[in-house]
């Protein structure tokens, strides 16, 4: 009797062991292989120009990962942010204010790397006036015409608006204001007399300074543009992307992959959420 009972129990135990083994293998099985990636960029320039600038980086990632990487430009800043939140973009390039607002609204995304330019992971802008403007400080801009960039632009809209508000100047205190597409167009509007003042990033200020553009005040240093990963990406794949971006160090790599994006680029460095705390404080001023 005991012999027969053992012979019955053994196949049952064997089947249970087999099922447990299969379950264990499935539990630890690697995630499905990633077949392609979308590198999303906000439309801070014309779409064709952005694709041209980011294609070398996309080709580098594609070569290292062995999968296609496509550059996709959002139709607007809002569309770009929505695509990130909906998981339609695997790697996103964001301006500082877009990153801060994305994190505030939808939660933080995995940070991959931030841009370094001229050896610094921060950048500045200037509130500028034309050669005939008599203003000597931000206080003198009350009742003037102001030229901003894209409504979501860090250096041409959000930071200068916060600085003006620190001087008790709101949009209602200006005679009028207008948003222009691109920092260069803001500078040209000021030089042409279409606006009394405007706000541009530092490289654009220097580009037009010899034509009479004058700085009233520089902005605080703001942490540079950043690459983030799709929230649902596996940690191992996110780490691999971060490793590839941070390994762009040699002058040859920087020249080929990063300088097309920004001429002053010198590398990519680690990014932390706290790097953007001073920008968060300025944006909070606008929400008061």
C-alpha positions in Angstrom: 0.0 0.0 0.0 2.7 2.4 0.9 4.6 1.5 -2.3 1.6 2.3 -4.5 0.9 5.5 -2.6 4.5 6.7 -3.1 4.3 5.9 -6.9 1.2 8.1 -7.1 2.6 11.0 -5.1 5.9 11.1 -7.1 4.4 12.1 -10.5 2.3 14.7 -8.7 5.3 16.2 -6.9 7.3 16.1 -10.2 4.6 18.0 -12.0 4.4 20.6 -9.2 8.2 21.0 -9.4 8.0 21.5 -13.1 5.2 24.1 -12.8 7.2 25.9 -10.1 10.3 26.0 -12.3 8.4 27.4 -15.3 6.8 30.1 -13.2 10.2 31.0 -11.7 11.7 31.3 -15.2 8.8 33.4 -16.4 9.1 35.7 -13.4 12.8 36.3 -14.1 12.5 36.4 -17.9 13.9 39.6 -19.4 11.6 42.3 -20.7 10.7 42.2 -24.4 13.4 43.6 -26.5 13.1 47.2 -27.5 12.7 47.3 -31.3 13.0 51.1 -31.9 13.2 54.4 -30.1 11.8 57.9 -30.5 14.0 60.8 -29.6 11.6 63.7 -29.1 12.6 67.4 -29.2 10.7 70.5 -28.5 10.3 72.9 -31.5 12.7 75.6 -30.5 13.9 75.9 -34.2 12.4 74.9 -37.5 11.6 71.2 -37.7 14.1 70.4 -40.5 16.9 72.2 -38.6 16.2 70.3 -35.4 16.2 67.0 -37.1 19.5 67.9 -38.8 21.1 68.8 -35.5 19.9 65.7 -33.6 20.4 63.1 -36.3 24.1 62.5 -35.4 23.2 61.7 -31.8 20.3 59.5 -32.9 22.6 57.6 -35.3 25.1 57.1 -32.5 22.5 55.7 -30.2 21.2 53.5 -33.0 24.6 52.1 -33.7 25.4 51.4 -30.1 22.0 49.9 -29.3 21.5 48.0 -32.6 18.0 49.4 -33.1 16.6 52.4 -35.1 16.4 55.7 -33.3 14.1 58.3 -34.9 14.2 62.1 -34.2 10.7 63.4 -33.8 9.9 67.2 -33.3 6.8 68.2 -31.5 4.4 70.6 -33.3 4.4 72.8 -30.2 5.9 72.8 -26.7 2.5 71.5 -25.4 2.4 68.7 -27.9 5.9 67.7 -27.0 5.1 67.5 -23.3 1.9 65.6 -24.0 3.8 63.0 -26.1 6.2 62.5 -23.2 3.5 62.0 -20.7 1.6 59.6 -23.0 4.7 57.4 -23.5 5.0 58.3 -27.2 8.6 59.4 -26.7 11.3 57.2 -25.4 14.1 59.8 -25.0 13.1 63.4 -24.6 15.2 66.6 -24.9 13.7 69.3 -22.7 14.4 72.9 -21.9 14.7 73.5 -18.2 11.3 75.1 -17.7 9.6 72.3 -19.7 11.3 69.7 -17.4 10.2 71.6 -14.3 6.6 72.0 -15.4 6.5 68.4 -16.7 7.7 67.1 -13.3 5.2 69.4 -11.4 2.2 68.3 -13.5 2.9 64.7 -14.3 5.6 63.6 -11.9 9.3 63.2 -12.3 10.7 61.3 -15.2 14.0 59.4 -15.2 16.9 61.8 -15.8 19.5 60.7 -18.2 21.9 63.6 -18.6 22.1 67.4 -18.9 24.0 69.4 -21.4 27.3 71.0 -20.6 28.3 74.2 -22.5 31.7 75.9 -22.3 32.5 73.6 -19.4 29.4 74.5 -17.4 26.1 72.7 -16.9 24.2 76.0 -16.6 23.4 78.9 -18.9 22.2 82.5 -18.6 20.2 85.0 -20.5 19.8 88.7 -20.7 17.0 91.2 -20.7 18.0 93.5 -23.5 17.2 96.9 -25.0 18.0 98.6 -28.3 20.6 101.3 -28.8 18.1 104.2 -28.6 16.4 103.0 -25.4 17.1 105.1 -22.3 16.2 102.5 -19.8 19.0 101.8 -17.2 17.3 99.2 -15.0 14.3 96.8 -15.1 12.3 99.4 -13.2 12.4 101.6 -16.3 10.5 99.0 -18.3 7.1 99.7 -16.8 4.8 100.9 -19.5 7.2 99.7 -22.3 6.7 97.2 -25.1 8.3 93.9 -24.4 9.3 91.1 -26.8 9.2 87.5 -25.4 10.0 84.2 -27.1 7.8 81.1 -27.0 5.4 81.2 -24.0 7.1 78.1 -22.6 10.7 79.2 -23.2 12.9 79.4 -20.1 15.2 82.3 -21.0 13.0 84.3 -23.4 9.8 84.2 -21.4 9.5 82.5 -18.0 12.7 83.7 -16.3 12.4 87.3 -17.5 8.8 87.5 -16.5 9.8 86.3 -13.0 12.6 88.9 -12.9 10.1 91.7 -13.9 7.7 90.6 -11.3 10.4 90.8 -8.7 10.5 94.5 -9.7 6.6 94.7 -9.3 6.1 94.7 -13.1 3.5 92.3 -14.4 2.3 91.8 -17.9 -0.5 94.3 -17.1 2.1 96.9 -16.3 3.6 96.8 -19.8 2.2 98.9 -22.6 2.0 95.7 -24.6 3.9 92.5 -25.3 4.3 90.0 -28.1 5.7 86.5 -28.4 8.2 85.8 -31.2 9.4 82.5 -32.5 13.0 82.1 -31.6 15.5 84.2 -29.6 17.0 85.7 -32.7 13.6 87.2 -33.7 13.3 88.7 -30.3 16.6 90.4 -30.7 15.7 91.6 -34.2 12.4 93.0 -32.9 14.2 95.0 -30.2 16.8 96.3 -32.7 14.1 97.3 -35.2 12.2 99.3 -32.6 9.2 97.0 -32.6 9.8 96.4 -28.9 11.6 98.5 -26.3 13.0 95.5 -24.6 13.2 91.7 -24.8 14.8 88.6 -23.4 17.3 86.3 -25.1 19.8 83.6 -24.2 23.4 84.7 -23.8 24.7 83.4 -27.2 22.1 85.4 -29.0 22.9 88.5 -27.0 26.5 88.3 -28.0 25.5 87.6 -31.6 23.7 90.9 -31.8 25.7 93.0 -29.3 27.8 94.6 -32.0 24.6 95.9 -33.7 23.6 97.8 -30.6 21.8 95.3 -28.4 22.4 96.2 -24.8 22.0 94.2 -21.6 20.0 95.7 -18.8 20.3 92.6 -16.5 21.6 89.1 -16.8 19.6 86.2 -15.4 20.7 83.8 -12.7 22.5 80.7 -13.9 19.9 78.1 -14.8 20.6 74.4 -15.2 21.0 73.4 -18.8 18.7 71.4 -21.1 18.2 67.8 -20.1 17.5 64.4 -21.6 14.9 62.2 -19.8 13.7 58.7 -20.4 10.2 57.3 -20.8 8.7 56.5 -17.4 7.8 52.9 -18.3 11.3 52.0 -19.6 13.1 49.2 -17.7 15.8 50.4 -15.3 18.4 48.3 -17.0 17.7 50.0 -20.4 17.5 53.4 -18.8 20.9 52.9 -17.3 22.3 51.8 -20.7 21.0 55.0 -22.3 22.5 57.1 -19.5 25.8 55.3 -19.9 25.9 55.9 -23.6 25.1 59.6 -23.2 27.6 60.2 -20.4 30.3 58.4 -22.4 30.3 61.1 -25.0 33.6 62.7 -23.8 36.3 62.9 -26.4 36.6 66.1 -28.4 35.9 64.1 -31.6 32.6 62.7 -30.2 31.5 66.1 -28.7 32.2 67.8 -32.1 30.3 65.2 -34.1 27.4 64.5 -31.7 26.8 67.5 -29.5 28.0 70.6 -31.2 25.4 70.3 -33.9 22.9 70.6 -31.1 24.6 73.5 -29.4 27.9 75.1 -30.7 29.2 75.7 -27.2 28.5 72.1 -26.0 31.4 70.4 -24.3 29.7 67.3 -23.0 26.9 65.7 -21.1 26.9 65.4 -17.3 24.8 63.8 -14.6 21.5 65.5 -13.8 19.5 65.6 -10.5 16.1 67.1 -9.9 17.6 69.5 -7.3 19.7 71.1 -10.1 16.5 72.9 -11.1 15.5 74.2 -7.7 16.3 77.8 -8.4 14.3 77.7 -11.6 11.4 76.2 -9.7 11.6 79.1 -7.3 11.4 81.6 -10.2 8.5 79.8 -11.8 6.7 79.8 -8.4 7.0 83.6 -8.4 4.8 83.6 -11.5 2.2 81.5 -9.8 1.8 83.7 -6.7 
